[in-house]
């Protein structure tokens, strides 16, 4: 695989990242993400046990308004050369838990992609570079830290700008390593138009992710900051 052209499809399969919504577990009310994570969450990204990048989400809250910035960086080296680079960035604006604006930019090893979404009454207008359309609101972007998605059957894919049909199945319980130590988490698997595995702790925090690239490589997210450490320190 590495001898030829490395593509985002081969490395990332059907995974997608995006802007955020207020997180909640199924059956729970909406929770401010800052009360779960603080100002930032951060994952180190590994490919076949080798660190190749990071995924960071930053939150800024002002009353009922929330601004969220997401950055994903990945770089694959072969010997002394960079064989592949990928950079994803998004900004979203929310009011009272509802998406108002979303902007996404992607540099897939020199291939550029942009998409925008805007709330217009009871729908969201999506522009994905080649077309535009309206989708009934609410719909969540593909954002795996947001546990509210667990109750949904359709998501807005921020890598492609299209709506994907999904099934999210509960697989069981396990312990996940975080910056606060091991935590109990529930393991879920996406099927349908997207395929990945995600883990959430009992409060609804995203603590782990794993998926297979089309070349068979394993892509793993390791939590560096996902437990709202600054909140715990403030309370201690």
Secondary structure, 3 states (H helix, E strand, C coil): CCCCCCCHHHHHCCCCCCCCCCECCCCCCCECHHHHHCCEEEEEEEECCEEEEEEEEEEEEECCEEEEEEEEEEEEEECCEEEEEEEEEEEEEEECCEEEEEEEEEEECCEEEEEEEEEECCEEEEECCCCEEEEECCCEECCCCCHHHHHCCEEECCCCCCEEEEEEEEEEEEEEEECCEEEEEEEEEEEECCCEEEEEECCCCEEEEEEECCCCCEEEEEEEECCCHHHHHHHC
